[in-house]
Amino acid sequence: MRAIVVVIGTVLWLSGWVLARQVVFLPPELDTPIATTESQHTTPWPANALRDRWPEPVSSTQLRDQLYHNALYAAAAYCPRAQVLDWSCGHKCPTLPRAPFVVHHYAEYAPRGLAAYLGYQMDSAAKTALVVLAFRGSSDVHSWAYDLEFAHLNHTYDESRDARVHGGFYTGFQLLRDEFRIPWQKLIQHLATKELQAVTILATGHSLGGALAVFQYLDFAQNPNDYFPLAWASRALVSLNLTTVGEPRVGNRDFATLVYDTTVNQTLTNVPFPFKHLGVHRLTAHNDLIPNLPPTTLGFYHHPHEYWLSYGIGSHLTQLYRCPDVVTKGSQTRVKENWLCVKGQPTPNMYAHMAVWDIAFGPVCL
């Protein structure tokens, strides 16, 4: 009898561990080429129709490191104001000995629980600079998740494209953008006096902060003369990056397409401004609930490009995948959410929303 109790207890413990870790079991074929020969009489798995959509393991260490550090900047936005200003939030505050990170400005809008910081690090030897604008997520994610289930596309972002967005997200962005106008100008004026050869601009945020970062990225890309000196344009110094973590759906499919078009061909900028590079990374984790909200039944849709972190067994432990979310047929290109990544995972929940890798999102910053 005692042995039976021990066995049952062990099974329950393992079940709890699996649920807590949110293990996603992926087929072994994910890491192996799909063989197709004329002699085969059965359709290989996954089927041909899925090939272009199948998640691809990210082999680039440089890209993984970039996304990891960008996620740290997003996590730092949750730290208390004093720790952010001193850049003393421990693991969440990355810096380099030869290029310390300096927080130039911190802004809050208490009535809506909004906050963000503007910081930079400059490597004088390499003549490079990184400028970060990071937006904090909601302090009450559980009630916020409930509200997202009933969100509406009640603001027209671009009438010519019928691009509509969640009005609350856009209003939050506008409130913080006004707080950063003068600090941004002063910082860029300071950097413009340096003989820089490359400037990287990062807009980032987790959860609600990710939604706000999307609007900031688009504002950078579509109105560059409002943000950057003309001298930088003539030398194509600026690389513009967006990295969000656990971002909810922000707008409709036309808005998602607008984000993609802005990134790929820069045809939507109001004035010519040759960016050195534009990149968008929408980082999702396991079976996170928030990227599945607001629901698509209300007209919401995600923009590309999704990068999905999956827990698994063996070689799949904390594996990063690129999720193809753009479909090309002939001369037509269409954004399309990938249901094989976070969208298609069972039992979405908030536990997976609160961390990626070893980075926890919350006010504890040691």
C-alpha positions in Angstrom: 0.0 0.0 0.0 2.8 2.3 0.9 4.5 1.6 -2.4 1.3 2.5 -4.3 1.1 5.8 -2.4 4.7 6.6 -3.3 4.1 5.8 -7.0 1.0 8.0 -7.1 2.8 10.8 -5.3 5.6 10.6 -7.7 3.3 10.8 -10.7 1.5 13.8 -9.3 4.7 15.5 -8.6 6.0 15.0 -12.1 2.6 16.2 -13.5 2.9 19.3 -11.4 6.4 19.9 -12.6 5.3 19.6 -16.2 2.5 22.1 -15.7 4.7 24.5 -13.8 7.4 24.4 -16.5 4.8 24.6 -19.3 6.5 21.9 -21.2 5.6 21.9 -24.9 6.3 18.6 -26.6 7.5 19.0 -30.1 8.0 16.3 -32.6 11.6 15.1 -33.3 11.1 15.9 -37.0 11.4 19.6 -36.1 15.2 19.4 -36.1 15.6 17.0 -39.0 15.3 17.6 -42.7 12.0 16.4 -44.3 12.9 13.7 -46.8 10.9 13.6 -50.0 11.7 11.0 -52.7 9.8 9.7 -55.6 9.7 6.3 -54.0 7.7 7.5 -51.1 4.0 6.5 -51.1 3.0 8.3 -48.0 3.0 12.0 -47.3 5.9 12.9 -45.0 5.0 14.6 -41.7 4.7 17.6 -41.6 2.7 17.7 -44.8 4.0 19.8 -47.7 1.3 22.5 -46.9 3.0 23.1 -43.6 6.6 23.3 -44.7 6.7 27.0 -45.2 5.0 27.5 -41.8 7.1 25.1 -39.8 9.1 26.8 -36.9 12.8 26.9 -37.6 15.3 26.6 -34.7 17.4 29.7 -34.4 21.1 28.8 -34.8 22.5 32.3 -34.6 24.1 32.9 -31.2 24.3 36.6 -32.1 20.6 36.8 -32.6 19.8 34.9 -29.4 22.1 37.2 -27.4 20.6 40.2 -29.0 17.0 39.2 -28.1 18.2 38.2 -24.6 19.7 41.6 -23.9 16.8 43.4 -25.4 14.5 41.5 -23.1 16.6 42.6 -20.2 16.1 46.2 -21.1 12.3 45.5 -21.2 12.5 43.8 -17.8 14.4 46.8 -16.3 11.4 49.0 -16.9 9.5 47.2 -14.1 12.2 48.1 -11.5 11.6 51.0 -9.0 12.3 54.4 -10.4 15.4 55.0 -8.2 17.0 51.7 -9.3 16.4 52.5 -13.0 17.8 56.0 -12.7 20.9 54.6 -11.0 21.0 51.6 -13.3 21.4 49.5 -10.2 18.8 46.8 -10.9 21.3 43.9 -10.9 20.8 41.2 -13.5 18.2 43.2 -15.3 20.5 46.2 -16.0 23.1 45.1 -18.5 26.2 47.2 -19.1 29.7 47.1 -20.5 32.8 48.2 -18.6 34.0 50.4 -21.5 30.5 51.7 -22.3 28.4 52.1 -19.1 24.6 52.5 -19.6 23.2 55.9 -18.6 19.6 56.6 -18.0 18.8 60.0 -19.5 15.2 60.3 -18.5 12.4 58.4 -16.6 8.7 59.3 -17.0 5.5 58.1 -15.4 1.9 58.7 -16.0 0.4 57.5 -12.7 -3.4 57.8 -13.6 -2.9 55.0 -16.1 0.0 53.2 -14.5 2.4 53.9 -17.4 6.1 54.3 -17.2 9.1 54.3 -19.5 12.8 55.2 -19.5 15.2 56.6 -22.0 18.9 55.5 -21.8 22.0 55.1 -23.8 25.5 53.7 -23.9 28.3 55.0 -26.1 31.4 53.2 -27.0 33.9 55.9 -27.8 36.5 53.5 -29.0 34.2 51.8 -31.5 32.4 55.1 -32.2 29.0 53.4 -31.7 26.0 54.2 -29.6 22.9 52.3 -28.4 19.8 54.3 -27.5 17.0 52.5 -25.6 13.4 53.5 -25.1 11.8 50.9 -22.9 8.1 50.8 -21.8 6.9 49.2 -18.7 4.1 46.6 -18.7 0.9 46.6 -16.6 1.4 46.3 -12.8 -1.8 44.2 -12.6 -1.5 41.7 -15.5 -4.3 39.4 -14.4 -7.1 42.0 -14.4 -5.5 43.6 -17.5 -5.7 40.2 -19.3 -9.4 40.0 -18.4 -10.0 43.5 -20.0 -8.2 42.4 -23.2 -10.8 39.7 -23.8 -13.3 42.5 -24.5 -11.1 45.1 -26.3 -12.1 46.9 -29.4 -10.4 48.3 -32.5 -11.7 51.8 -31.7 -8.9 54.0 -33.2 -8.0 54.5 -36.8 -4.2 54.6 -37.1 -4.0 55.0 -40.9 -7.3 55.8 -42.7 -5.8 55.2 -46.2 -5.0 51.5 -45.2 -8.0 51.0 -42.9 -5.4 50.2 -40.2 -7.2 50.2 -36.8 -5.8 49.7 -33.4 -6.8 49.4 -29.7 -7.5 53.0 -28.7 -6.3 52.5 -25.1 -2.9 51.4 -26.3 -2.4 54.3 -28.7 -3.5 56.8 -26.1 -1.0 55.4 -23.6 1.7 55.8 -26.2 0.8 59.4 -26.9 0.9 60.3 -23.2 4.4 59.0 -22.8 5.6 60.3 -26.1 4.8 63.8 -25.0 6.8 63.2 -21.8 9.9 62.3 -23.8 10.0 64.9 -26.6 12.4 67.4 -24.9 14.6 64.7 -23.2 14.9 62.9 -26.5 16.0 66.1 -28.4 18.6 66.9 -25.7 20.0 63.4 -25.8 20.2 63.2 -29.6 21.8 66.7 -29.7 24.4 65.4 -27.3 25.1 62.3 -29.4 25.2 64.4 -32.6 28.3 66.2 -31.4 30.2 62.8 -31.3 31.9 61.3 -34.3 29.7 58.2 -34.3 29.8 55.7 -37.1 26.8 53.7 -36.1 23.7 54.4 -33.9 21.3 51.7 -32.9 17.8 52.7 -31.7 15.9 50.1 -29.7 12.2 50.4 -28.8 11.2 47.6 -26.4 8.7 46.5 -23.8 7.0 43.6 -22.2 3.2 43.0 -22.3 1.5 46.3 -22.4 4.9 47.9 -22.8 5.4 45.9 -25.9 2.2 47.3 -27.4 3.4 50.9 -26.7 6.8 50.1 -28.2 5.2 49.1 -31.5 3.8 52.6 -31.9 7.1 54.2 -30.9 8.9 52.1 -33.5 6.4 53.2 -36.2 6.8 56.8 -35.2 10.6 56.5 -35.5 10.3 54.9 -38.9 7.5 57.1 -40.4 8.7 60.5 -38.9 12.5 60.2 -38.8 13.1 63.9 -39.2 11.3 64.5 -35.9 13.8 62.3 -34.1 17.2 62.2 -35.9 19.5 64.9 -37.3 19.9 65.2 -41.1 23.6 64.5 -40.8 22.8 61.0 -39.7 20.5 60.5 -42.7 23.2 61.5 -45.1 25.6 58.9 -43.7 22.9 56.2 -43.0 24.1 55.7 -39.5 20.8 54.6 -37.8 19.7 51.1 -37.3 16.1 50.9 -35.9 15.0 47.8 -33.9 11.8 46.8 -32.2 11.8 43.9 -29.7 8.7 43.1 -27.8 8.1 40.4 -25.2 4.7 38.9 -24.6 3.1 41.6 -26.7 -0.7 41.5 -27.0 -2.4 42.0 -30.4 -2.3 45.7 -31.1 -4.4 46.2 -34.2 -6.2 44.6 -37.1 -4.6 42.7 -40.0 -4.2 45.9 -42.0 -2.2 47.4 -39.1 -0.1 44.2 -38.9 0.6 44.6 -42.6 1.6 48.2 -42.1 4.2 47.2 -39.5 5.6 44.6 -41.9 5.6 47.0 -44.9 7.4 49.7 -42.9 10.1 47.3 -41.9 10.7 45.6 -45.2 10.6 48.3 -47.8 10.4 51.6 -45.9 7.8 52.9 -48.3 5.6 54.4 -45.6 8.1 57.0 -44.2 6.9 60.5 -44.7 10.3 61.7 -45.8 13.3 60.0 -47.3 15.6 58.8 -44.5 17.9 55.9 -45.3 18.1 53.7 -42.3 21.0 51.3 -42.1 18.8 48.5 -40.9 15.2 47.9 -39.6 14.3 44.9 -37.6 11.2 43.6 -35.8 11.3 40.8 -33.3 8.1 39.7 -31.4 9.3 37.4 -28.7 6.8 34.9 -27.3 7.1 32.2 -24.7 5.7 28.7 -24.3 1.9 28.9 -24.0 1.7 32.6 -22.9 -1.9 33.8 -22.6 -1.3 37.5 -23.4 -0.1 37.1 -27.1 -3.5 35.3 -27.7 -5.4 38.5 -26.6 -7.4 40.4 -27.7 -8.9 37.5 -29.6 -8.9 37.3 -33.4 -12.7 37.0 -33.3 -12.7 40.8 -32.4 -10.6 41.6 -35.5 -7.2 41.7 -33.9 -4.1 40.3 -35.6 -0.4 40.1 -34.8 2.4 41.7 -36.9 5.5 39.7 -38.0 8.0 38.5 -37.0 7.4 36.0 -34.2 10.3 34.3 -32.3 9.0 31.7 -29.9 10.7 30.2 -26.9 9.7 26.7 -26.1 10.4 24.5 -23.1 10.8 20.8 -23.9 12.9 17.8 -23.3 16.5 17.2 -24.2 17.7 19.3 -27.1 14.4 21.2 -27.0 15.0 22.7 -23.6 14.4 26.5 -23.9 14.8 26.4 -27.6 14.3 29.6 -29.7 12.4 29.2 -32.9 11.6 31.6 -35.8 8.0 31.3 -36.7 7.3 32.0 -40.4 4.4 34.5 -40.4 4.5 35.9 -43.9 3.0 33.9 -46.8 4.0 34.7 -50.4 1.9 33.4 -53.3 3.1 34.5 -56.6 3.6 38.3 -56.4 1.4 38.7 -53.4 2.7 38.8 -49.8 0.4 38.4 -46.8 1.0 38.4 -43.1 -0.4 35.4 -41.4 -0.1 34.3 -37.7 1.6 31.0 -37.2 -0.6 28.6 -35.3 2.3 26.2 -34.7 3.9 28.6 -32.3 2.4 30.4 -29.3 -1.0 30.7 -30.9 -1.4 26.9 -31.1 -0.2 25.9 -27.7 -2.7 24.2 -25.3 -3.8 25.7 -22.0 -2.5 29.3 -22.4 -1.9 30.9 -19.0 -0.2 33.8 -17.2 2.7 31.8 -15.7 4.4 31.7 -19.1 3.9 35.4 -19.4 6.0 36.4 -16.5 9.5 35.2 -17.6 11.7 34.3 -20.6 15.0 32.5 -20.2 16.1 33.5 -16.7 14.5 36.9 -16.9 11.5 37.6 -14.7 9.2 40.5 -15.3 8.3 42.3 -12.1 9.4 44.8 -9.5 11.9 42.6 -7.8 15.3 43.8 -9.1 18.3 42.3 -7.4 
